[in-house]
Amino acid sequence: MTLLASAPLHPDAIREVLIVGGGTAGWMTAAAMTRLPAGIRVRLIESEEIGSVGVGEATIPPLVTFNAMLGIDEASFIKATQGTFKLGIEFVDWGRQGDRYMHPFGEVGMDMEGVKFHQHWLRQAQGGDPTPIEDYCLSAVAARLGRFTPASSDPRTVLASLRHAYHFDAALYAGFLRRFSEARGVERVEGKVVGVSLRDSDGFIESVRLADGRRLDADLFIDCSGFRGLLIEEALAAGYEDWSHWLPCDRALAVPSANTGPLTPFTRATADRAGWRWRIPLQQRTGNGHVYASAFTTDEDARASLLAGLEGEPLAEPRPLRFTTGRRRRQWVRNCVSLGLSSGFLEPLESTSIHLIQSGISRLMALFPTRRFDPVLIDQFNRLSQTQFEQVRDFIILHYKATQRDDTDFWRHVAAMDAPESLERRIALFRAGGRFMRDGDELFSEASWVAVFTGQHILPQDHDPLADGVPYAAMARKLAGLRGIIRKTAEAMPTHETFIARCCQPPA
Ligand SMILES: Cc1cc2nc3c(=O)[nH]c(=O)nc-3n(C[C@H](O)[C@H](O)[C@H](O)COP(=O)(O)OP(=O)(O)OC[C@H]3O[C@@H](n4cnc5c(N)ncnc54)[C@H](O)[C@@H]3O)c2cc1C
């Protein structure tokens, strides 16, 4: 850091970065930018009057790496955000009513004899073994038992197969990152942006104008202004690709409730009549919400369904939110990069939005421009962003497309709709013999796809013939042994509450 701080900047270096928006996206970006060389000034504008979306409480494991990269201590972070740990997502009523399966983080079984684990599992299942695949995943078994411990760094123990993420209070997380960023030199500007000036010569953003008349200029603008896309859309007209024909949910209601039972170390997503409900356990309260399709239900029915599904007393009135699922056609235009809700929106079924912010930040850092703004960098950023949004989109659509429910118009509609061709191909390949076609750097692993496919009754007609190399009975003994080790290990882990009380509870 000292070396970087004292090094002279490139003659064309960006010297001023202006982040517009102080929600999760704005403050995550600001925190990451504290790692830029000194000499680059980073400012963030936010408006208390407008506020932030205030939801976004469940995450996936890469956030652990983001925090670690910033040097954030996990226990302090959990304390500051009322956080809990998350080992996966439980899906209830998705394939059929009464179903319950886990999409766990972490490894599932182990590849044997050069054959993927799920192929061994498949062959045993096709031979009549009813054991669900999640019984071979320590994260899933521990989650169901309400246990938690972080992964071991010793690869010889099954504890090394664990992965975790967090649940946290979104407002507290933004506040935590704000303190972190301000302490490291980010300047916060309170104010409401009311105008954007473009340079006549090339249409780049020159400055933004605040309601009190101040003008703030910069070389690089980061649009974290939320759904509106104040810079990327309203000023630069990047365009929006609407995906609501595949993902018809367009509204949500969010409400906190009192905690009742033990803190589950997983998020729950329960399918409802025209959408689904989330349940996110925090130390002090539970976050709940209902994501639904306004074409298939009314706001009143959605509200009633949300309140009826709460386990504890509601602590506030349900708060409505509206959205259009899709992505900004170009997430980087000229000297403006959009991150967070301004760059697109995918419903929170797999808790991916905060991750999309994180990966957008990583891409920006990897392709950090000079003031020349080489179009090749911009093009690469946009191409990678598009691929990632589409991959996540397909994974989310799978949950709907793979339903066997036909109890409401909504479920009949999503089961019958055409899925994107990329997803149809993936489903066909898996059905044929449990095979995959994945890019190496895709977010969701094969194990994640297998969890949802099998959890929602998409089962291959055949298995990899190489799995037949081990006699059936011998493999059955091996798998029973593995299940036993996983079960015993999970039972020996502390409960989630005990772990939090020991490590990360705020002082009373
Ligand atoms: C119903 C729902 C549930 C969700 N659940 C999850 C989840 O479980 N997990 C997950 O990863 N993600 C989830 N998300 C997504 C997550 O909430 C967002 O990705 C995240 O909060 C980032 O939001 P943001 O910072 O882009 O936008 P916002 O929070 O909307 O922040 C926008 C910022 O811009 C500022 N601003 C706007 N206009 C102006 C202006 N004119 N002048 C100055 N400032 C301005 C605002 O004041 C605010 O600070 C959910 C989203 C929704 C809608």
The ligand as an SDF file (V2000), in Angstrom:
LIG
                    3D

 53 58  0  0  0  0  0  0  0  0999 V2000
  -37.3560   -7.3540   -2.9670 C   0  0  0  0  0  0  0  0  0  0  0  0
  -35.8720   -7.4270   -3.0620 C   0  0  0  0  0  0  0  0  0  0  0  0
  -35.1630   -8.3440   -2.2960 C   0  0  0  0  0  0  0  0  0  0  0  0
  -33.7820   -8.4520   -2.4090 C   0  0  0  0  0  0  0  0  0  0  0  0
  -33.0950   -9.4010   -1.7040 N   0  0  0  0  0  0  0  0  0  0  0  0
  -31.7810   -9.5820   -1.9350 C   0  0  0  0  0  0  0  0  0  0  0  0
  -31.0510  -10.5980   -1.2760 C   0  0  0  0  0  0  0  0  0  0  0  0
  -31.5590  -11.3080   -0.4290 O   0  0  0  0  0  0  0  0  0  0  0  0
  -29.7580  -10.7530   -1.5940 N   0  0  0  0  0  0  0  0  0  0  0  0
  -29.1290   -9.9670   -2.5170 C   0  0  0  0  0  0  0  0  0  0  0  0
  -27.9500  -10.1790   -2.8060 O   0  0  0  0  0  0  0  0  0  0  0  0
  -29.7800   -8.9420   -3.0900 N   0  0  0  0  0  0  0  0  0  0  0  0
  -31.0790   -8.7540   -2.8390 C   0  0  0  0  0  0  0  0  0  0  0  0
  -31.7290   -7.7260   -3.4540 N   0  0  0  0  0  0  0  0  0  0  0  0
  -30.9910   -6.7820   -4.2630 C   0  0  0  0  0  0  0  0  0  0  0  0
  -30.2890   -5.7890   -3.3400 C   0  0  0  0  0  0  0  0  0  0  0  0
  -31.2100   -5.1570   -2.5170 O   0  0  0  0  0  0  0  0  0  0  0  0
  -29.5240   -4.7600   -4.1700 C   0  0  0  0  0  0  0  0  0  0  0  0
  -28.7120   -5.4000   -5.1020 O   0  0  0  0  0  0  0  0  0  0  0  0
  -28.6420   -3.9250   -3.2910 C   0  0  0  0  0  0  0  0  0  0  0  0
  -29.3340   -3.4050   -2.2090 O   0  0  0  0  0  0  0  0  0  0  0  0
  -28.0040   -2.8240   -4.0680 C   0  0  0  0  0  0  0  0  0  0  0  0
  -28.8910   -1.7720   -4.2840 O   0  0  0  0  0  0  0  0  0  0  0  0
  -28.2780   -0.4470   -4.8980 P   0  0  0  0  0  0  0  0  0  0  0  0
  -27.2200    0.0530   -3.9990 O   0  0  0  0  0  0  0  0  0  0  0  0
  -27.9180   -0.7040   -6.3120 O   0  0  0  0  0  0  0  0  0  0  0  0
  -29.5210    0.5280   -4.9460 O   0  0  0  0  0  0  0  0  0  0  0  0
  -30.2800    1.3690   -3.7350 P   0  0  0  0  0  0  0  0  0  0  0  0
  -30.2490    0.6320   -2.4630 O   0  0  0  0  0  0  0  0  0  0  0  0
  -31.5760    1.7400   -4.3170 O   0  0  0  0  0  0  0  0  0  0  0  0
  -29.3650    2.6230   -3.5740 O   0  0  0  0  0  0  0  0  0  0  0  0
  -29.4440    3.7160   -4.4640 C   0  0  0  0  0  0  0  0  0  0  0  0
  -28.6870    4.8750   -3.8720 C   0  0  0  0  0  0  0  0  0  0  0  0
  -28.6820    5.9190   -4.8070 O   0  0  0  0  0  0  0  0  0  0  0  0
  -29.0590    7.1090   -4.1550 C   0  0  0  0  0  0  0  0  0  0  0  0
  -29.7010    7.9930   -5.1210 N   0  0  0  0  0  0  0  0  0  0  0  0
  -30.6880    7.6930   -5.9870 C   0  0  0  0  0  0  0  0  0  0  0  0
  -31.0340    8.7830   -6.6850 N   0  0  0  0  0  0  0  0  0  0  0  0
  -30.2420    9.7870   -6.2570 C   0  0  0  0  0  0  0  0  0  0  0  0
  -30.1200   11.1450   -6.5780 C   0  0  0  0  0  0  0  0  0  0  0  0
  -30.9060   11.7380   -7.4870 N   0  0  0  0  0  0  0  0  0  0  0  0
  -29.1870   11.8660   -5.9430 N   0  0  0  0  0  0  0  0  0  0  0  0
  -28.3780   11.3050   -5.0010 C   0  0  0  0  0  0  0  0  0  0  0  0
  -28.4650   10.0200   -4.6500 N   0  0  0  0  0  0  0  0  0  0  0  0
  -29.3760    9.2790   -5.2670 C   0  0  0  0  0  0  0  0  0  0  0  0
  -30.0030    6.6810   -3.0530 C   0  0  0  0  0  0  0  0  0  0  0  0
  -30.1140    7.6410   -2.0480 O   0  0  0  0  0  0  0  0  0  0  0  0
  -29.2950    5.4310   -2.5830 C   0  0  0  0  0  0  0  0  0  0  0  0
  -28.2670    5.7750   -1.6950 O   0  0  0  0  0  0  0  0  0  0  0  0
  -33.1070   -7.5810   -3.3010 C   0  0  0  0  0  0  0  0  0  0  0  0
  -33.8030   -6.6180   -4.0140 C   0  0  0  0  0  0  0  0  0  0  0  0
  -35.1740   -6.5310   -3.9120 C   0  0  0  0  0  0  0  0  0  0  0  0
  -35.9150   -5.4920   -4.6980 C   0  0  0  0  0  0  0  0  0  0  0  0
  1  2  1  0
  2  3  1  0
  2 52  2  0
  3  4  2  0
  4  5  1  0
  4 50  1  0
  5  6  2  0
  6  7  1  0
  6 13  1  0
  7  8  2  0
  7  9  1  0
  9 10  1  0
 10 11  2  0
 10 12  1  0
 12 13  2  0
 13 14  1  0
 14 15  1  0
 14 50  1  0
 15 16  1  0
 16 17  1  0
 16 18  1  0
 18 19  1  0
 18 20  1  0
 20 21  1  0
 20 22  1  0
 22 23  1  0
 23 24  1  0
 24 25  2  0
 24 26  1  0
 24 27  1  0
 27 28  1  0
 28 29  2  0
 28 30  1  0
 28 31  1  0
 31 32  1  0
 32 33  1  0
 33 34  1  0
 33 48  1  0
 34 35  1  0
 35 36  1  0
 35 46  1  0
 36 37  1  0
 36 45  1  0
 37 38  2  0
 38 39  1  0
 39 40  1  0
 39 45  2  0
 40 41  1  0
 40 42  2  0
 42 43  1  0
 43 44  2  0
 44 45  1  0
 46 47  1  0
 46 48  1  0
 48 49  1  0
 50 51  2  0
 51 52  1  0
 52 53  1  0
M  END
$$$$
